[in-house]
Amino acid sequence: MSKEKVILAYSGGLDTSVILKWLANKGFEVIAYVADVGQKEDFDYIEKKAYATGASKVYIEDLKNELVKDYVIPALKANTIYEGTYLLGTSLARPIIAKRHVEIAKKEGTKYVAHGATGKGNDQVRFEFGYYMNMPDVKIISPWKDAEFLSEFEGRSDMLAYAEKYNIPVKASLKKPYSEDANLIHISHEAGILEDAGSRCPEDVFSYTVSPQDAPDKETILAIDFVDGAPVKVTNETTGESCQDPLDMINYLNKVGHDNAIGRVDMVENRFVGIKSRGVYETPGCDILWKAHHNLEGLCMDKEAMHLRDMLSPKYAELIYNGLWGSAEFNMLSSLFETSQKNVTGTAKVALYKGNVINAGLFSDKSLYNQELGSMDKAGGYHPLDCKGFININAIRLMAFAHREGQI
């Protein structure tokens, strides 16, 4: 009798290695799925370890180009920032990982998928919502919410003992006193020593950015070209370097952002499950891109269109954060944001200096900015006398309110 196949999201770390063996010991044929979203890992080693731990097959999927084109750029167009601070580096990678997970399950002819996300965080929701949206009849194995698994593994010591029992290789390195998740967009640091919200994050935690104190004492000038809200070219006017491929642009911006200490965030955020948590994030490339894009919008977007978009962006960010990429409400807002970006075309120059992204000039043939009309030195076709009636009419309701409240 053939075994039931299960596709396991596998990283090669202690947790997913133990889960792989645990599933195999329960009688499953375990197929390991490794998503390459730009994390700096030795994928050859991870593949060999998966086979050594009991996987019957290993998929290593390069999702980087698709992540940038189909997830990062749409989020950029919506000016998507969670709780006014977080650029959603982890959240943006989860839906593509879940989507490919289900595609592999369908290819392998199984409805079983498994992941190693904990039962306290956001990723369990993001992955499982993604599974259900791509395969409504999916069967999910989530060991950290499984009573049998939890009775066997109370903590790290139990997992290490299990790894030793079954000869699962564990890297002989000291575990950092906090957890990290990395991809091509950012790296997150949380838990452990970072759970004390009253303590400043130690400098040695940061890896995607240098300290502002160590950044160069001179500016780096970038020119970023956009067409309908999407970046199409990055030029370093300081060195003459340039790139146009979407993934290359992100990688290049990450490099110059790293060197100039761009993109550090330390915040207490609200998880979907209702828990407040502290997250320390480094998002150098996207921080540059978001700010340059937003600067250009000021030149090209209609006032009311921009204000409406800005009202809806926090909801869009919340949907992404909560794992609802692809839901009905998400798709509706996506269409609106795509429309809002028509004519956000031109060049935004920025100066990078010790953690700052400074506007260094905006240029566009689609500009709505009229220098003479906005000038304090020229009339530019504007008639100040018209404002008398404009103000009087708009003050009618204010006067009525004042009368009612007894202010007069």
Buried (B, 14 or more C-beta within 10 A) or exposed (E): EEEBBBBBBBBBBBBBBBBBBBBBEBEBBBBBBBBBBBBEBEBEEBBBBBEEBBBBBBBBBEBBEBBBBBBBBBBBBBBBBBEEEBBBBBBBBBBBBBBBBBBBBEEBEBBBBBBBBBEBBBBBBBBBBBBBBBBEEBBBBBBBBBEEBEEBBEEEEEBBEBBEEBEBEBEEEEEEEBBBBBBBBBBBBBBEEBEEEEEEBEEEBBEBBBEBEEBBEEBBBBBBBBBBBBBBBBBBBBEEEBBEBBBEBBBBBBBBBBBBBBBBBBBEBEBBEEEEBBBBBBBBBBBBBBBBBBBBBBBBBEEEBBEEBEEBBBEBBBBBBBBBBBBEEBEEBBEBBBEBBEBBBBBBBBBBBBBBBEBBEBEBEBBEEEEEEEEEEEEEEEEEEEEEEEEEEEEEEEEEEEEEEEEE
